[in-house]
């Protein structure tokens, strides 16, 4: 999972950004204040709102290499696929704070389309919380008192994004997400929703994290290296970080894996002023190329971006292709989508509206593809090819993904949530290369030479 840095729309700034692509960003530290109570009305029974009951249940996550030996992915024509999809969950706390692959930075357009003014969902905070998968991480009384603050608006957005996506997946799968509230001893907490071994999804995970505390000196240095001027008090820099992250691994090889992550970061300096920025993106990882699916996915993201500026989709699409790149394989992880980081202009309100537009595409860009291939048949050979492609997914996440790497190295991180992005099963074959002229070879060609799908 990654952080966000925006392209400068003018050509000079884009050129300068490209020169910095090889630079890497490590994640920001995660540490925070003690976990806030569930709500003003929290009780031992776990009943949070009248008529609503939330349960906290632990989730076990297993990972194994699995496959059928001796089969190859050569010389086959495309077949439909039976849907048994597996979904994985997203990275935890470190995912919000970590993960920019490039020193790319850009300003959002100074003019934002009036269409960008999307209304908040109707109802007050208490009423909106009724539809969540769990009580918010922050106490509802606190959220109500600071209703107009960006921290509250963003936490409500990520909770709603989690709930909307989980409910859409439950509807198509028929299964139920396990809801796991967790806390960090160092401060902060989150809500991991995981569904595995379902009818459609092998593993589906949607994670929310909300943390706060003080930046470590290492994290502060990373931010300064990105051009941020930070002035702490007595060496301390208070921060707040939050985000929603998801990875879905279907059982059916003809239903793609999808990933998204949207986050917000805020730092308070010694004089009380605050620096803030947003980041995120959505990307698709199919096992087989389907041009109609690729067009639908990318066009949905493009329409969301176009509400704000016509240059955002092409810029962030290129950024996505560069970030999700497996260098040792010479392949992208999938067919991309959008990716951005360090979004802090032209105003907080306009930047938030853009992120909200993107977050609200996660259901319409993905679920129609799931339903389309729900009953597609598939062969054992196609399933084996899916396992090989999942191996590539694991390689990127463990070798290159900054959020995962930083989280695993950070004391107190929640490992289960960080590794939610890994599939239940995967496969590695020595020197595997599909035969020319096959659908598998077509997939590899698209990964080695990213295409414009819209």
N, C-alpha and C positions, 0 to 999 in steps of 0.2 A: 504494500500500500504506500502511497506516496504523498508528497506535499506539492504545493502549487506555485508555479512561477509564470507570470504572464508575459507573452510576447509583446514587444513594442510594435505598434502597427506600422511605424514608418520604416523605410527600407534600411536606413543607416543603423537604427537600433537592432534590426533583425540581423544584419551582418555582424555587428558586434557580439550579439548573443550566440551566433553560430560558432564564433571563435572560442567560446567558453564551454562548448558542449562536452569536452573531455574532462572538465572539472567535475568533481563529485561532491555531493553534500551528504554528510552523515546526518543521522536523525538528531533531533533535539531531545534533551533528557526528559524523563518523566518522573515527576515527584509531586506531591501535592498535599493539600490540606486534608483533614480527616473527612471521611465519607459522611455526607449529610443524611439525615433521617428520611424515610420514604415520603412522609407527608405530615401535614398538621394533624391528620386523623389516624395516623398509623397505629395499629394495635397488634397484639401478640398473635391474633388469629390470621393476620395477613390480609384482612379486608381493607382495601384502600379507599374505594369509593362505593357508595350504595349500589348494589347490584353487580359489582365488579370484584372478582377475586383473582389475585395474582399469586402465582407460586414460584418459588425459587428452587430449582432442582439442578443438581450438578450434571454436567455433561461429560461423558468420556469420549475422547477422540483417539481413534486408532489409525495407524498408517502402515501399509504393508506393500511390498512388491508382489504382484500377482499376475499370472498370465498362463496361457496354454502353450507349452513348449512345442517347437517344431513347425509352427504355422508361420506363413509369410504373407505379406500384404502385396502380392504381385499379380498383375494381369487380370484385374477384376473390373467389372462395370458397376456403376452406381446402383445401389438398392435402397429401398425405403427403410425406415428404421422403426422398430418397436420401441416405444418410449418407456424407459425405466430410467429416470434421470437422477443424477446424484448431485447434491449441492453442497458446497463447502462454505465455511464461514470465513470471515475476514479477519485481518490482523487487529491486535488489541491496542492498548494505549500508545505504544510506540508508533503505530501506523499514522497517528495524527501528527505526531511531532517530528517524524523522520521522513527520509525518503525522497529528497529531490535529487534527481540524477544529473542535472545540469545546472550551471550557474546562469540560467536563462532568466531574464527579467524583462518585463515589459509593462507598459501602462495600458490600462483599459482605455477604450475610446472616450474622448471627452464628451461626445454626444451619445446619449442612449435613447433608443426608441421609446416612445410613450408606452408601447406595448409591454415594455419590461416591467411596468408597475403591476405585478401580480398581487392579488389580494391574499391576505392570510386566510387560512381556513376559518370558517365562521365559528363563533362561540368563544367563551372566555377560557382561560387556561385550565380550570378545573374540568370543564365540560370536554375540552379537547383531549385531556389525559385519559378519559374513559375509553378511548379507542386505541390506546397504546398496548403493547405487548406486556408491559410492566409499568410500575410507577416510575417516573423520571428519576434519573440519578440524583438530581438536585431536589431538595425538599420543595413541595408545591407552594408552601407559604413564601419561600424565598423567591421562587419564580414569579409569584403574583406581585410581590413588592417591587420587583425590578422588571416589570413586564415590558417596558420600552427598551431595555438594554439589549445589545446584540447578543450577549451570552445567552439570554433567555430565548430570544427569537431563534437562534441557531439550535439550541437544545431542543426546542419544540419541533423545529424542522427535521432534525435527524431522528427524533423519536417517531414522528409521523411517517418519515421515509421507511424506517424499519418496519413499522406496523403495516403500512400499505403493501410493501413487498412481501412480507411474511404471509399475510392473508391471501394475497394473490397466488403464492406458491402452494399454500395449504389447499386452496380451492382446486387447483389442477392435480395435485398429488393425492389428496384425500387423507394425508397424514397431518400430524400436529407438531409444531415446533416445541422443543424443550427450552424453557426460559430460565436462564441461569444468571442471577444477579451476583456480582462479585465486587470485592473491595481490594485495594492495595494497602499493605501496611504503611507504605510511604505516603499514602493519600490518594484520594480519588476512587473511582470505580467505574463500573460499566454494566451492560446487559448483553449477554451473548444468547442469541436464539439459534438453535441448531436442530436440524431435522436430518436424520440419516437412515439409510436402508429403507427408503420409502418406495412407493410404487413407481414414481417417475424420477425422483431425485435420489441418487446414491448418497449425496451429502450436500446439504444446503445450510449456509450460515450467514447470519446478518448480525453484525456486532456494533454496539454503541459504546463509546467511551467518553467520559467527562472527567478531566483531571485538572488540578491546579496546585500551585506550590511555588517553588523558587527554581530558576534555571541553574544548572550546574555551570561552572566556569567553562567547561568543554562545550556545552551547548551554546553559551553566549559567544564563544569564539567562532563557532560555526555560523552563527547569525551575522556576526560582524564581517566574516569573510564574504558574506553575500551582500555587503554594502549597507548593512543596518547599523545605525549609530545608537548604541544602547548605553544609558547612563543609570547604573544601579545605585542604591543607597547602602552604604557599608558593604559593598560587594554583592548585594542581593538584588535579584530581578524577579519580582512576582510575575507569574504567568498563569493563563487559563488556556486549556486546549480541549477541543471536543470534535467528534466526528462520527460518521456512520460508514461502515465498510462491509462488503459482502462478496463472497465467491460461491457460485452455484455449479456443482458437477452433476450433470444428468447421467442416468444409466444408458440411455439410448445414444449411440454414436452420432446420430443425425440431429440431435439437439445440442447446440453449442454450450460450452461453459461461458459464464458471464461474470464479470467483476466490476464493482464500482466502489468509489470512496469519495466522500465529501467532508471537509473539515474546516475548522476555524481556530486561529491562534491569536492570543492577545497578551501583550506585555505591558506592565506598568513601570514607568521609570521613576527616578528619585523625586522629580518635581510633580509627580501625579499625572503627567501626560501618558497617553497610551499609544502603543503601536499595535497594529492588527493586520491580519491578512487571511485570505481564504485559499484553499487548494482542493484539487480533486480530479475526477474523471470517470469515464465508463468505457469499458472495452470488451470485445467479444473474441472468444477462442473456439472456433469450430474445428471439428475433426475432418469434415469434408466441406469443400467450397459449394455454397449455394448462392448464386448471384442475387436472387430475389431476397433472400434473408439478409445478405450483406447490404443491399440497397435500403431495405426497410430500417435496419439498425442504424446505419450512418445517416440516412435522411431524417430520421426522428431526432437524432442529436443535432443535426444541422439546423433543423427548424427551430429548436430551442435556442441555439447560438444566434441564429439570424434575427431573433427578436431584439437582440442587443447590439450586434454589429456583424456585418457581412464577412469580416475578416477573421472572426473568432473560430469558426469551424475549420477552415483550411489551415490556420496556424496551429490550432490545438490538435488537429488530426495528425499533422507532421510531428508535433511534439510527442504524441502518443506512440507513433511508430518508432521514434528514436529511443524513448524511455524503455518500452517493453521489448528490448532487443537482447537476444541471447548471444553474446559476442563469441563464445567458444563454439557455437553451432552455426553462426552466420545467418540466423533466422530471427524473425520477430516471434513473440510468444503466440500471437494470434493475428487477426485482421484489423486490430486497432479499434479506434473510437476517438475519444478526446482525452486530453490530459493537460493540466495547467497548474501553476504554483505561484505563491507569493502575490496573489491578487490583492492590491491595496489601493486601487484607484478606479474611477475618478472620485467616488465617494463610497462610504461604507454601505449606504442604503442601496446604491446601484450595483455594487459588487455582490451584495447579499441577494438581490433580485436575480442576478445572473446565476448564482449558485443554486438558488431555489428552482429556476427554470430547468437547470440540468438535473437536479435531484428528482424532479417530478417526471423525468423521462424513463426512469429505471423500469417501471412496469410496462408502459406502452412500447418501449423499444425491444423488450425481451419476450414478454408473455405471448404475443401473437406468433412468434417463432416456435415457442414450445408447443402451443396448440396445433400448429400446422403439422408438426412431425410426431405428434403424440402416438399415432398408431403405425408409424413406419416400421416395416420389418428390417431386421439386420442379421448379418451372418456372424459366425464365430471369428472369421478373418477381420471383419470390420470392427468387431469388439477388441480384437488384439491391437489393431491400429490405433484405436482410441486409447488403449493402455500405454502405447508408445508415446503418443502425443501428451498424455498426462505426465509422463516422465519428464518431458521438456518443460512442462508447467512447473513441476517441482524444482527442476534445475534453476529456472529463473528466480523463483521465490527464495530459494535457499542460498543462491550464489550472488544474485544481484539486487534483490529487493531491499532497499535501505531500511524500511520499516521493520521487516522481519529480522534482518541482521542486527539492527540496533536493539530491538526488543529482546532478542535472545541473549545479548551481552549486557543488558541492563538489570541490575539487582531489583528484585521485587516485581518484575514484569510477570504477567499472567501467561504462561507458556501455552496453555490450552487455547486461549483466544488468539494468540499470535499465530499458532499453527492451524487455525481453523481453515486457512486457505488451501491446505493440502488435501488431495483426494483420499478416499479410503483405499483405493487400489491404483497401482501404476505398474509400468513395465519398462525395462531397459534391455535392448538387444544390441549386442556388440556390432559396430559398424553397420548399423541398419540403414539401408537406402532403398526406397521403393523402386519398382521396375518402371522404366520409361513408358509413357502413354497411359498410365493408370490414374485413377482418381486420387490416389495417395500422392503420386508425383505432382499432380496438379495443385494439391494442397501445399506441398513443399515449395513449389515455384512461387506461389503467392506469398509465402512467408519470407522467401529470400528476396523478393522484389515487390515490396508493398504497392498496392494498387489504389487508384481513386475509384471508390465504389459509388459515389454520387456525382 
